[in-house]
Structure formats: C-alpha cells, structure tokens
Amino acid sequence: MVEITGTPSEKMVISGKDGSFNLDVLKDFVATTSKVKTDVSLDNSELVFAGYGIVAPEYNWNDYEGIDWKGKTAIVLINDTWFSIWRFHLV
C-alpha cells in the first residue's frame, strides 16, 4: 500500500501554435496521478480531451475509446454529466 500526496504547481501554462494562457491551481485545474514517483512533470506533454472520462457500456458511452494515450495528458471535465447536459440543453 502506498500513500501519494501531491503538491501541484500554483500555475499551469498551456501553450500552442496560436499562443498560451495561464491556469490557476484549484480555480482552473486540479492535477492527480497514480504513479509512484517522486516527481511527475507535464512539460511538453500533448493534451487530449476525454470528455467526462466516463466508461459506461450500459449507455454505449466510452470517452476513452479510440484514443492513443501513450505519452499524453488527459483533460477531463468535472461535475455531473447529466446536469451539464440538461443545463446547456444538449439533449
């Protein structure tokens, strides 16, 4: 059994071909890992959007299906999926 206590950077900078923007920890992002390592870095890691990160075969829903994750960082939405769908009239 291992306990992992992380201390993410206070800021994250997302950069792309059209510029960059800053994110503040806990306001704009949270970071977590299950890797048992002293240091985990996202420097120059390609970002891949994974919706809400849901795998629900009973609804034919898999946000991870068909995505090559090797060496990439998943961006996953938080909060209740069904609330967001209702709130933004997506159905």
Disulfide bonds with the S-S distance in Angstrom:
none
